[in-house]
């Protein structure tokens, strides 16, 4: 019965990691996409 109490925060940590990964992926994509329009040679 105590197995679900030990693992109580795992879902929140997993969701936080997924959200952080998505945020950093989107930020990197947006930076590359924006920098492609501002290339000056």
Secondary structure, 3 states (H helix, E strand, C coil): CCHHHHCCCHHHHHHHHHHHHHHHHHHHHHHHHHHHCCCCC
